[in-house]
Amino acid sequence: MTVITDEVMLVLVLNKTEQLDELLIEWSNADIKAATVLDSVGMAQQLSDVEDTRIISTLRPFLVSDHAENKIIFTIVHAEDVNRARQIVRDVVGDLSEPNAGILFALPVLFTEGVRF
């Protein structure tokens, strides 16, 4: 019953949440019609709120991001659409190697049910 597919799940942790709408619009224009968006908080941000002696107060400023929350966006695309989706992320968000920009990765999808392309 399990069928190996040629789909890929893209996951983007977006720190620049002000760019979320533009990214989704550009993906939609490129026929990436479905994505799920979740609110999230990064580890550094979460730890910055911990009142614990294990976190030395002088290090706390280095742990805190400019962004209090992130968005996690995931979508399933055909393998041939991955590079186009990645390019759109770069065009909208910028260089992800810059601090506090975001993280993008892909995972192979073994099967899908209920997904409409």
N, CA, C and O atoms as CSV, one atom per row, in Angstrom:
chain,resi,resn,atom,element,x,y,z
A,1,MET,N,N,0.815,-1.200,0.000
A,1,MET,CA,C,0.000,0.000,0.000
A,1,MET,C,C,0.859,1.265,0.000
A,1,MET,O,O,0.465,2.259,-0.611
A,2,THR,N,N,2.016,1.264,0.662
A,2,THR,CA,C,2.874,2.432,0.671
A,2,THR,C,C,3.542,2.587,-0.684
A,2,THR,O,O,4.149,1.651,-1.205
A,3,VAL,N,N,3.425,3.763,-1.238
A,3,VAL,CA,C,4.001,4.064,-2.539
A,3,VAL,C,C,5.053,5.147,-2.357
A,3,VAL,O,O,4.778,6.200,-1.780
A,4,ILE,N,N,6.242,4.889,-2.846
A,4,ILE,CA,C,7.289,5.899,-2.780
A,4,ILE,C,C,6.949,6.994,-3.793
A,4,ILE,O,O,6.662,6.712,-4.957
A,5,THR,N,N,6.985,8.228,-3.338
A,5,THR,CA,C,6.610,9.353,-4.190
A,5,THR,C,C,7.836,10.175,-4.566
A,5,THR,O,O,8.936,9.943,-4.063
A,6,ASP,N,N,7.632,11.121,-5.442
A,6,ASP,CA,C,8.707,12.058,-5.781
A,6,ASP,C,C,8.446,13.423,-5.148
A,6,ASP,O,O,8.902,14.450,-5.651
A,7,GLU,N,N,7.715,13.419,-4.049
A,7,GLU,CA,C,7.441,14.667,-3.358
A,7,GLU,C,C,8.467,14.917,-2.255
A,7,GLU,O,O,9.115,14.002,-1.749
A,8,VAL,N,N,8.581,16.182,-1.913
A,8,VAL,CA,C,9.522,16.632,-0.901
A,8,VAL,C,C,8.781,17.579,0.034
A,8,VAL,O,O,7.990,18.408,-0.415
A,9,MET,N,N,9.039,17.454,1.331
A,9,MET,CA,C,8.481,18.416,2.277
A,9,MET,C,C,9.541,19.469,2.557
A,9,MET,O,O,10.634,19.158,3.031
A,10,LEU,N,N,9.206,20.714,2.260
A,10,LEU,CA,C,10.067,21.844,2.589
A,10,LEU,C,C,9.625,22.403,3.921
A,10,LEU,O,O,8.432,22.573,4.169
A,11,VAL,N,N,10.583,22.687,4.773
A,11,VAL,CA,C,10.308,23.272,6.084
A,11,VAL,C,C,11.142,24.537,6.200
A,11,VAL,O,O,12.362,24.507,6.035
A,12,LEU,N,N,10.483,25.633,6.481
A,12,LEU,CA,C,11.156,26.915,6.655
A,12,LEU,C,C,10.851,27.453,8.039
A,12,LEU,O,O,9.688,27.647,8.392
A,13,VAL,N,N,11.889,27.694,8.823
A,13,VAL,CA,C,11.752,28.415,10.083
A,13,VAL,C,C,12.071,29.862,9.741
A,13,VAL,O,O,13.221,30.213,9.475
A,14,LEU,N,N,11.052,30.683,9.751
A,14,LEU,CA,C,11.166,32.066,9.292
A,14,LEU,C,C,11.257,33.008,10.489
A,14,LEU,O,O,10.297,33.165,11.244
A,15,ASN,N,N,12.415,33.628,10.649
A,15,ASN,CA,C,12.575,34.606,11.721
A,15,ASN,C,C,12.016,35.961,11.320
A,15,ASN,O,O,11.495,36.699,12.157
A,16,LYS,N,N,12.125,36.283,10.049
A,16,LYS,CA,C,11.633,37.569,9.548
A,16,LYS,C,C,10.138,37.426,9.237
A,16,LYS,O,O,9.732,37.368,8.076
A,17,THR,N,N,9.343,37.373,10.290
A,17,THR,CA,C,7.917,37.080,10.134
A,17,THR,C,C,7.177,38.136,9.330
A,17,THR,O,O,6.096,37.866,8.808
A,18,GLU,N,N,7.730,39.315,9.224
A,18,GLU,CA,C,7.087,40.372,8.430
A,18,GLU,C,C,7.091,40.027,6.941
A,18,GLU,O,O,6.393,40.674,6.160
A,19,GLN,N,N,7.854,39.033,6.543
A,19,GLN,CA,C,7.920,38.633,5.148
A,19,GLN,C,C,7.050,37.424,4.828
A,19,GLN,O,O,7.059,36.933,3.699
A,20,LEU,N,N,6.307,36.947,5.806
A,20,LEU,CA,C,5.492,35.751,5.630
A,20,LEU,C,C,4.470,35.897,4.505
A,20,LEU,O,O,4.399,35.039,3.625
A,21,ASP,N,N,3.687,36.962,4.518
A,21,ASP,CA,C,2.642,37.120,3.506
A,21,ASP,C,C,3.228,37.185,2.097
A,21,ASP,O,O,2.712,36.545,1.180
A,22,GLU,N,N,4.295,37.949,1.924
A,22,GLU,CA,C,4.916,38.048,0.602
A,22,GLU,C,C,5.426,36.684,0.140
A,22,GLU,O,O,5.268,36.325,-1.027
A,23,LEU,N,N,6.034,35.928,1.045
A,23,LEU,CA,C,6.533,34.599,0.685
A,23,LEU,C,C,5.397,33.695,0.238
A,23,LEU,O,O,5.507,33.024,-0.788
A,24,LEU,N,N,4.305,33.668,0.997
A,24,LEU,CA,C,3.178,32.809,0.629
A,24,LEU,C,C,2.546,33.237,-0.696
A,24,LEU,O,O,2.126,32.392,-1.487
A,25,ILE,N,N,2.480,34.527,-0.935
A,25,ILE,CA,C,1.942,35.022,-2.214
A,25,ILE,C,C,2.834,34.577,-3.369
A,25,ILE,O,O,2.342,34.113,-4.397
A,26,GLU,N,N,4.137,34.718,-3.195
A,26,GLU,CA,C,5.066,34.329,-4.265
A,26,GLU,C,C,5.037,32.824,-4.494
A,26,GLU,O,O,5.096,32.379,-5.640
A,27,TRP,N,N,4.948,32.034,-3.437
A,27,TRP,CA,C,4.802,30.590,-3.618
A,27,TRP,C,C,3.507,30.278,-4.365
A,27,TRP,O,O,3.497,29.447,-5.272
A,28,SER,N,N,2.433,30.934,-3.991
A,28,SER,CA,C,1.154,30.708,-4.657
A,28,SER,C,C,1.246,31.062,-6.142
A,28,SER,O,O,0.717,30.339,-6.986
A,29,ASN,N,N,1.908,32.160,-6.460
A,29,ASN,CA,C,2.104,32.548,-7.853
A,29,ASN,C,C,2.915,31.512,-8.631
A,29,ASN,O,O,2.807,31.418,-9.853
A,30,ALA,N,N,3.722,30.740,-7.915
A,30,ALA,CA,C,4.548,29.706,-8.534
A,30,ALA,C,C,3.877,28.337,-8.451
A,30,ALA,O,O,4.535,27.306,-8.595
A,31,ASP,N,N,2.573,28.332,-8.220
A,31,ASP,CA,C,1.779,27.102,-8.151
A,31,ASP,C,C,2.097,26.220,-6.954
A,31,ASP,O,O,1.829,25.019,-6.986
A,32,ILE,N,N,2.659,26.789,-5.908
A,32,ILE,CA,C,2.764,26.093,-4.628
A,32,ILE,C,C,1.563,26.585,-3.836
A,32,ILE,O,O,1.605,27.641,-3.205
A,33,LYS,N,N,0.498,25.804,-3.881
A,33,LYS,CA,C,-0.813,26.292,-3.444
A,33,LYS,C,C,-1.160,25.977,-1.996
A,33,LYS,O,O,-2.136,26.515,-1.473
A,34,ALA,N,N,-0.393,25.124,-1.340
A,34,ALA,CA,C,-0.756,24.756,0.025
A,34,ALA,C,C,0.480,24.772,0.918
A,34,ALA,O,O,1.545,24.281,0.543
A,35,ALA,N,N,0.320,25.337,2.085
A,35,ALA,CA,C,1.369,25.340,3.099
A,35,ALA,C,C,0.688,25.466,4.448
A,35,ALA,O,O,-0.434,25.963,4.549
A,36,THR,N,N,1.366,25.019,5.463
A,36,THR,CA,C,0.870,25.158,6.833
A,36,THR,C,C,1.837,26.058,7.583
A,36,THR,O,O,3.054,25.912,7.469
A,37,VAL,N,N,1.286,26.989,8.350
A,37,VAL,CA,C,2.091,27.952,9.083
A,37,VAL,C,C,1.807,27.774,10.571
A,37,VAL,O,O,0.656,27.792,11.008
A,38,LEU,N,N,2.877,27.603,11.336
A,38,LEU,CA,C,2.769,27.433,12.787
A,38,LEU,C,C,3.574,28.519,13.485
A,38,LEU,O,O,4.629,28.929,13.001
A,39,ASP,N,N,3.070,28.985,14.628
A,39,ASP,CA,C,3.839,29.888,15.475
A,39,ASP,C,C,4.874,29.069,16.228
A,39,ASP,O,O,4.606,27.938,16.632
A,40,SER,N,N,6.066,29.645,16.416
A,40,SER,CA,C,7.107,28.937,17.147
A,40,SER,C,C,8.024,29.924,17.848
A,40,SER,O,O,8.036,31.119,17.555
A,41,VAL,N,N,8.788,29.383,18.782
A,41,VAL,CA,C,9.788,30.158,19.506
A,41,VAL,C,C,11.069,29.349,19.481
A,41,VAL,O,O,11.059,28.150,19.762
A,42,GLY,N,N,12.170,29.998,19.147
A,42,GLY,CA,C,13.458,29.315,19.108
A,42,GLY,C,C,14.015,29.049,20.490
A,42,GLY,O,O,13.606,29.660,21.477
A,43,MET,N,N,14.952,28.128,20.537
A,43,MET,CA,C,15.568,27.733,21.793
A,43,MET,C,C,16.228,28.910,22.504
A,43,MET,O,O,16.063,29.073,23.713
A,44,ALA,N,N,16.972,29.730,21.767
A,44,ALA,CA,C,17.649,30.870,22.380
A,44,ALA,C,C,16.653,31.831,23.005
A,44,ALA,O,O,16.864,32.322,24.114
A,45,GLN,N,N,15.563,32.099,22.288
A,45,GLN,CA,C,14.543,33.002,22.821
A,45,GLN,C,C,13.893,32.415,24.058
A,45,GLN,O,O,13.674,33.127,25.038
A,46,GLN,N,N,13.586,31.146,24.029
A,46,GLN,CA,C,12.965,30.492,25.177
A,46,GLN,C,C,13.891,30.525,26.386
A,46,GLN,O,O,13.459,30.823,27.499
A,47,LEU,N,N,15.170,30.215,26.160
A,47,LEU,CA,C,16.124,30.207,27.268
A,47,LEU,C,C,16.380,31.598,27.813
A,47,LEU,O,O,16.739,31.740,28.982
A,48,SER,N,N,16.206,32.622,27.006
A,48,SER,CA,C,16.425,33.982,27.487
A,48,SER,C,C,15.418,34.369,28.551
A,48,SER,O,O,15.665,35.279,29.343
A,49,ASP,N,N,14.276,33.681,28.575
A,49,ASP,CA,C,13.248,33.964,29.566
A,49,ASP,C,C,13.408,33.159,30.844
A,49,ASP,O,O,12.695,33.397,31.819
A,50,VAL,N,N,14.334,32.210,30.851
A,50,VAL,CA,C,14.511,31.339,32.003
A,50,VAL,C,C,15.296,32.077,33.081
A,50,VAL,O,O,16.383,32.596,32.831
A,51,GLU,N,N,14.746,32.112,34.244
A,51,GLU,CA,C,15.439,32.704,35.389
A,51,GLU,C,C,16.148,31.573,36.121
A,51,GLU,O,O,15.630,31.013,37.087
A,52,ASP,N,N,17.332,31.252,35.643
A,52,ASP,CA,C,18.051,30.105,36.166
A,52,ASP,C,C,19.525,30.471,36.247
A,52,ASP,O,O,20.059,31.111,35.342
A,53,THR,N,N,20.166,30.077,37.302
A,53,THR,CA,C,21.574,30.410,37.462
A,53,THR,C,C,22.454,29.681,36.462
A,53,THR,O,O,23.613,30.053,36.285
A,54,ARG,N,N,21.938,28.661,35.811
A,54,ARG,CA,C,22.735,27.966,34.794
A,54,ARG,C,C,22.966,28.848,33.580
A,54,ARG,O,O,23.916,28.632,32.828
A,55,ILE,N,N,22.119,29.828,33.383
A,55,ILE,CA,C,22.314,30.771,32.278
A,55,ILE,C,C,22.908,32.033,32.878
A,55,ILE,O,O,22.229,32.797,33.564
A,56,ILE,N,N,24.155,32.228,32.610
A,56,ILE,CA,C,24.867,33.371,33.178
A,56,ILE,C,C,24.308,34.651,32.569
A,56,ILE,O,O,24.176,34.769,31.351
A,57,SER,N,N,23.985,35.598,33.427
A,57,SER,CA,C,23.313,36.808,32.961
A,57,SER,C,C,24.133,37.574,31.931
A,57,SER,O,O,23.553,38.263,31.092
A,58,THR,N,N,25.437,37.482,31.962
A,58,THR,CA,C,26.239,38.197,30.972
A,58,THR,C,C,26.141,37.564,29.594
A,58,THR,O,O,26.412,38.229,28.595
A,59,LEU,N,N,25.760,36.296,29.518
A,59,LEU,CA,C,25.616,35.637,28.228
A,59,LEU,C,C,24.223,35.803,27.643
A,59,LEU,O,O,24.026,35.605,26.444
A,60,ARG,N,N,23.258,36.163,28.473
A,60,ARG,CA,C,21.872,36.263,28.032
A,60,ARG,C,C,21.693,37.156,26.803
A,60,ARG,O,O,20.939,36.776,25.907
A,61,PRO,N,N,22.348,38.332,26.708
A,61,PRO,CA,C,22.167,39.173,25.511
A,61,PRO,C,C,22.592,38.488,24.214
A,61,PRO,O,O,22.059,38.799,23.148
A,62,PHE,N,N,23.540,37.565,24.294
A,62,PHE,CA,C,23.982,36.871,23.092
A,62,PHE,C,C,23.017,35.786,22.659
A,62,PHE,O,O,23.055,35.344,21.511
A,63,LEU,N,N,22.159,35.354,23.557
A,63,LEU,CA,C,21.189,34.310,23.246
A,63,LEU,C,C,19.910,34.857,22.648
A,63,LEU,O,O,19.179,34.139,21.966
A,64,VAL,N,N,19.639,36.127,22.902
A,64,VAL,CA,C,18.352,36.692,22.518
A,64,VAL,C,C,18.383,37.126,21.059
A,64,VAL,O,O,19.278,37.856,20.634
A,65,SER,N,N,17.415,36.677,20.315
A,65,SER,CA,C,17.251,37.055,18.921
A,65,SER,C,C,16.485,38.372,18.850
A,65,SER,O,O,15.834,38.783,19.811
A,66,ASP,N,N,16.576,39.024,17.696
A,66,ASP,CA,C,15.779,40.232,17.476
A,66,ASP,C,C,14.298,39.908,17.346
A,66,ASP,O,O,13.454,40.800,17.427
A,67,HIS,N,N,13.985,38.645,17.147
A,67,HIS,CA,C,12.617,38.221,16.899
A,67,HIS,C,C,12.106,37.409,18.077
A,67,HIS,O,O,12.717,36.414,18.467
A,68,ALA,N,N,10.981,37.838,18.641
A,68,ALA,CA,C,10.422,37.142,19.781
A,68,ALA,C,C,9.796,35.813,19.394
A,68,ALA,O,O,9.732,34.886,20.201
A,69,GLU,N,N,9.336,35.729,18.157
A,69,GLU,CA,C,8.744,34.475,17.699
A,69,GLU,C,C,9.116,34.242,16.242
A,69,GLU,O,O,9.558,35.146,15.532
A,70,ASN,N,N,8.922,33.009,15.829
A,70,ASN,CA,C,9.189,32.603,14.456
A,70,ASN,C,C,7.903,32.044,13.870
A,70,ASN,O,O,6.895,31.885,14.558
A,71,LYS,N,N,7.969,31.760,12.613
A,71,LYS,CA,C,6.911,31.011,11.941
A,71,LYS,C,C,7.572,29.789,11.315
A,71,LYS,O,O,8.639,29.890,10.710
A,72,ILE,N,N,6.940,28.653,11.463
A,72,ILE,CA,C,7.386,27.454,10.768
A,72,ILE,C,C,6.394,27.226,9.646
A,72,ILE,O,O,5.191,27.097,9.873
A,73,ILE,N,N,6.919,27.178,8.433
A,73,ILE,CA,C,6.079,26.954,7.261
A,73,ILE,C,C,6.505,25.632,6.654
A,73,ILE,O,O,7.687,25.418,6.385
A,74,PHE,N,N,5.544,24.748,6.437
A,74,PHE,CA,C,5.899,23.540,5.709
A,74,PHE,C,C,4.916,23.300,4.593
A,74,PHE,O,O,3.721,23.577,4.695
A,75,THR,N,N,5.478,22.766,3.512
A,75,THR,CA,C,4.704,22.491,2.324
A,75,THR,C,C,5.269,21.253,1.654
A,75,THR,O,O,6.440,20.919,1.834
A,76,ILE,N,N,4.443,20.582,0.887
A,76,ILE,CA,C,4.887,19.428,0.119
A,76,ILE,C,C,4.835,19.817,-1.351
A,76,ILE,O,O,3.811,20.280,-1.854
A,77,VAL,N,N,5.957,19.620,-2.026
A,77,VAL,CA,C,6.065,19.977,-3.432
A,77,VAL,C,C,6.641,18.797,-4.207
A,77,VAL,O,O,7.265,17.903,-3.636
A,78,HIS,N,N,6.420,18.814,-5.511
A,78,HIS,CA,C,7.070,17.833,-6.373
A,78,HIS,C,C,8.572,18.118,-6.376
A,78,HIS,O,O,8.992,19.271,-6.270
A,79,ALA,N,N,9.361,17.084,-6.495
A,79,ALA,CA,C,10.817,17.239,-6.454
A,79,ALA,C,C,11.317,18.267,-7.467
A,79,ALA,O,O,12.255,19.013,-7.185
A,80,GLU,N,N,10.702,18.306,-8.627
A,80,GLU,CA,C,11.159,19.251,-9.647
A,80,GLU,C,C,10.853,20.708,-9.295
A,80,GLU,O,O,11.374,21.613,-9.948
A,81,ASP,N,N,10.022,20.955,-8.279
A,81,ASP,CA,C,9.680,22.317,-7.869
A,81,ASP,C,C,10.504,22.826,-6.696
A,81,ASP,O,O,10.356,23.979,-6.290
A,82,VAL,N,N,11.368,21.981,-6.148
A,82,VAL,CA,C,12.130,22.355,-4.951
A,82,VAL,C,C,13.035,23.554,-5.213
A,82,VAL,O,O,13.039,24.500,-4.426
A,83,ASN,N,N,13.789,23.533,-6.283
A,83,ASN,CA,C,14.715,24.642,-6.541
A,83,ASN,C,C,13.988,25.957,-6.758
A,83,ASN,O,O,14.469,27.008,-6.334
A,84,ARG,N,N,12.847,25.913,-7.408
A,84,ARG,CA,C,12.065,27.139,-7.614
A,84,ARG,C,C,11.557,27.668,-6.266
A,84,ARG,O,O,11.606,28.873,-6.018
A,85,ALA,N,N,11.076,26.785,-5.407
A,85,ALA,CA,C,10.607,27.199,-4.077
A,85,ALA,C,C,11.755,27.785,-3.259
A,85,ALA,O,O,11.580,28.782,-2.560
A,86,ARG,N,N,12.926,27.164,-3.350
A,86,ARG,CA,C,14.101,27.675,-2.633
A,86,ARG,C,C,14.489,29.058,-3.143
A,86,ARG,O,O,14.828,29.940,-2.354
A,87,GLN,N,N,14.442,29.248,-4.440
A,87,GLN,CA,C,14.811,30.542,-5.008
A,87,GLN,C,C,13.846,31.629,-4.547
A,87,GLN,O,O,14.255,32.758,-4.275
A,88,ILE,N,N,12.581,31.288,-4.461
A,88,ILE,CA,C,11.596,32.264,-3.976
A,88,ILE,C,C,11.912,32.649,-2.531
A,88,ILE,O,O,11.825,33.822,-2.169
A,89,VAL,N,N,12.272,31.679,-1.717
A,89,VAL,CA,C,12.660,31.995,-0.330
A,89,VAL,C,C,13.837,32.959,-0.335
A,89,VAL,O,O,13.824,33.955,0.388
A,90,ARG,N,N,14.840,32.678,-1.132
A,90,ARG,CA,C,16.008,33.578,-1.201
A,90,ARG,C,C,15.611,34.973,-1.684
A,90,ARG,O,O,16.084,35.975,-1.148
A,91,ASP,N,N,14.747,35.037,-2.692
A,91,ASP,CA,C,14.335,36.330,-3.237
A,91,ASP,C,C,13.559,37.154,-2.215
A,91,ASP,O,O,13.734,38.370,-2.137
A,92,VAL,N,N,12.714,36.507,-1.440
A,92,VAL,CA,C,11.859,37.221,-0.488
A,92,VAL,C,C,12.572,37.467,0.834
A,92,VAL,O,O,12.558,38.584,1.352
A,93,VAL,N,N,13.188,36.439,1.376
A,93,VAL,CA,C,13.773,36.515,2.717
A,93,VAL,C,C,15.217,37.011,2.669
A,93,VAL,O,O,15.675,37.689,3.589
A,94,GLY,N,N,15.919,36.675,1.613
A,94,GLY,CA,C,17.327,37.032,1.529
A,94,GLY,C,C,18.203,35.835,1.854
A,94,GLY,O,O,17.752,34.690,1.828
A,95,ASP,N,N,19.427,36.111,2.153
A,95,ASP,CA,C,20.435,35.097,2.415
A,95,ASP,C,C,20.178,34.454,3.781
A,95,ASP,O,O,20.282,35.114,4.814
A,96,LEU,N,N,19.849,33.189,3.776
A,96,LEU,CA,C,19.558,32.499,5.032
A,96,LEU,C,C,20.800,32.245,5.872
A,96,LEU,O,O,20.687,31.851,7.033
A,97,SER,N,N,21.980,32.464,5.309
A,97,SER,CA,C,23.189,32.311,6.112
A,97,SER,C,C,23.425,33.524,7.008
A,97,SER,O,O,24.291,33.494,7.883
A,98,GLU,N,N,22.656,34.589,6.790
A,98,GLU,CA,C,22.747,35.770,7.655
A,98,GLU,C,C,22.104,35.460,9.004
A,98,GLU,O,O,21.142,34.694,9.064
A,99,PRO,N,N,22.616,36.038,10.081
A,99,PRO,CA,C,22.028,35.788,11.407
A,99,PRO,C,C,20.554,36.169,11.454
A,99,PRO,O,O,20.140,37.176,10.879
A,100,ASN,N,N,19.783,35.360,12.137
A,100,ASN,CA,C,18.357,35.616,12.387
A,100,ASN,C,C,17.510,35.719,11.139
A,100,ASN,O,O,16.466,36.371,11.164
A,101,ALA,N,N,17.926,35.095,10.043
A,101,ALA,CA,C,17.112,35.107,8.829
A,101,ALA,C,C,16.131,33.938,8.834
A,101,ALA,O,O,14.928,34.129,8.655
A,102,GLY,N,N,16.641,32.749,9.037
A,102,GLY,CA,C,15.787,31.578,9.046
A,102,GLY,C,C,16.569,30.329,8.699
A,102,GLY,O,O,17.781,30.372,8.486
A,103,ILE,N,N,15.863,29.228,8.646
A,103,ILE,CA,C,16.450,27.929,8.314
A,103,ILE,C,C,15.500,27.247,7.346
A,103,ILE,O,O,14.291,27.210,7.573
A,104,LEU,N,N,16.044,26.714,6.279
A,104,LEU,CA,C,15.250,25.989,5.283
A,104,LEU,C,C,15.860,24.613,5.101
A,104,LEU,O,O,17.072,24.478,4.933
A,105,PHE,N,N,15.009,23.582,5.135
A,105,PHE,CA,C,15.491,22.238,4.850
A,105,PHE,C,C,14.382,21.440,4.186
A,105,PHE,O,O,13.215,21.833,4.189
A,106,ALA,N,N,14.782,20.300,3.614
A,106,ALA,CA,C,13.832,19.463,2.888
A,106,ALA,C,C,13.949,18.023,3.376
A,106,ALA,O,O,15.019,17.563,3.774
A,107,LEU,N,N,12.823,17.333,3.334
A,107,LEU,CA,C,12.754,15.926,3.715
A,107,LEU,C,C,12.028,15.156,2.624
A,107,LEU,O,O,11.051,15.651,2.063
A,108,PRO,N,N,12.491,13.958,2.318
A,108,PRO,CA,C,11.759,13.148,1.337
A,108,PRO,C,C,10.421,12.704,1.917
A,108,PRO,O,O,10.307,12.460,3.118
A,109,VAL,N,N,9.424,12.602,1.067
A,109,VAL,CA,C,8.087,12.168,1.488
A,109,VAL,C,C,7.842,10.777,0.914
A,109,VAL,O,O,7.919,10.572,-0.298
A,110,LEU,N,N,7.549,9.834,1.787
A,110,LEU,CA,C,7.314,8.470,1.322
A,110,LEU,C,C,5.949,8.302,0.686
A,110,LEU,O,O,5.803,7.584,-0.304
A,111,PHE,N,N,4.937,8.970,1.259
A,111,PHE,CA,C,3.605,8.888,0.688
A,111,PHE,C,C,2.809,10.098,1.142
A,111,PHE,O,O,3.184,10.777,2.097
A,112,THR,N,N,1.729,10.358,0.466
A,112,THR,CA,C,0.810,11.424,0.863
A,112,THR,C,C,-0.613,10.923,0.741
A,112,THR,O,O,-0.922,10.084,-0.105
A,113,GLU,N,N,-1.462,11.438,1.582
A,113,GLU,CA,C,-2.908,11.231,1.487
A,113,GLU,C,C,-3.560,12.565,1.776
A,113,GLU,O,O,-3.176,13.253,2.721
A,114,GLY,N,N,-4.514,12.927,0.997
A,114,GLY,CA,C,-5.223,14.174,1.229
A,114,GLY,C,C,-4.520,15.405,0.703
A,114,GLY,O,O,-5.002,16.518,0.915
A,115,VAL,N,N,-3.407,15.248,0.031
A,115,VAL,CA,C,-2.678,16.387,-0.526
A,115,VAL,C,C,-3.133,16.597,-1.960
A,115,VAL,O,O,-3.198,15.659,-2.754
A,116,ARG,N,N,-3.444,17.842,-2.274
A,116,ARG,CA,C,-3.853,18.165,-3.643
A,116,ARG,C,C,-2.807,19.086,-4.249
A,116,ARG,O,O,-2.476,20.127,-3.680
A,117,PHE,N,N,-2.297,18.701,-5.391
A,117,PHE,CA,C,-1.290,19.516,-6.075
A,117,PHE,C,C,-1.924,20.293,-7.189
A,117,PHE,O,O,-1.239,21.041,-7.887
